[in-house]
Amino acid sequence: MCCPNMRTLSLIVGWIHLILAVILAISTLIYLCTYNNQTYEDTIIEEKISNTGLPTLVFLFLFSVASVIFDVMLLKGISEERHKLMSPFVFGNYVALGIQTCLTVYNVFKDLIDSATFGDLMIHLILNSVTLGIMIFFFYPIYQVYQQIRWNSENPVQPQYDNAEAGVKPIESANNGIYVN
């Protein structure tokens, strides 16, 4: 990534992620408030599948609320340079990347086992790989800032003091640049 300031890019990604999470939380809350538990007997959707609507919506709402909380912690952690505030977002993205990788492998093997056509296999592989690539692309600057902040907190730089600030006083009589404690 070519960006003059990785911290700025991380803040931009964090704000975009927060805005999308808030939109998802509000939209799922609205949909939950207006949800009617119908089974679609006259359509092609099976009753077993249509009964999973409410639990799926509740899970999606809870996920989006957790995402909002993690995003706020991420932005606060970047602003205050506190890696522990960024940790939930980073570890959540580790899990999301792991799940997406497993889904990519699963879809490829499922297509191979189901004897799908080569075109279907490649479409699934390309779509899953592009999704994984986008996730990594947006996670990379945040991960870099997280590692830098964590390294800085674990390896603090010793401040450089003037001799006068460190309590070392020049010898008044000689005044030839020799310092004593």
C-alpha positions, 0 to 999 in steps of 0.5 A, a space after each residue: 500500500 502506498 500511503 504516506 501515513 498508515 495511521 491515517 489510512 487505518 483511521 479511514 478504514 476504521 471509520 468506513 467499517 464503523 459507518 457500515 456496521 451502524 447501517 447494518 445494525 440499524 437496518 437489522 433492528 428495523 427489520 427485526 421490529 417489523 419481522 413477521 414469522 411467516 412460513 412461505 408454504 406457497 413458494 419454493 422456499 422450504 419451511 425449514 429454511 424459512 424458520 431460520 429467518 428470525 435466529 439469523 436476524 438476531 445473530 446478524 443484529 448482535 454481530 453488527 452491535 459487537 462490530 460497532 463496539 469493536 470499531 469504536 474501540 479500534 478508533 479510540 485505540 488508534 487515536 490514543 495509540 493503545 494497542 489493547 483497545 485495538 485487540 478485539 478488532 484485530 482478533 475478530 478480523 483474524 477469525 473472519 479471515 480464518 472463516 473466509 479461508 475455510 469457506 473458500 477451501 470448503 466451496 472448492 472441495 464441495 464443487 469437486 465432490 459434487 462434480 460441478 463444472 469447471 466454470 462453476 468451480 472457477 467462479 466460486 474460487 475467484 469470488 471467494 478469493 477476491 472476497 478474501 483479498 479485499 478483507 486482507 487489503 482493508 485489514 493490512 493497514 490496521 494490522 500494521 498500525 497495531 503492530 507498530 503501537 504494540 512494539 512501541 509500548 513494549 520497547 519504549 525509547 529512552 528519552 534523550 536528555 540534555 546534560 543539564 536536564 539529566 542532573 549533570 552540571 558543568 564544573 563552574 571553575 573549569 568551564 571547559 565542557 567537563 561535566 560532573 554528577 
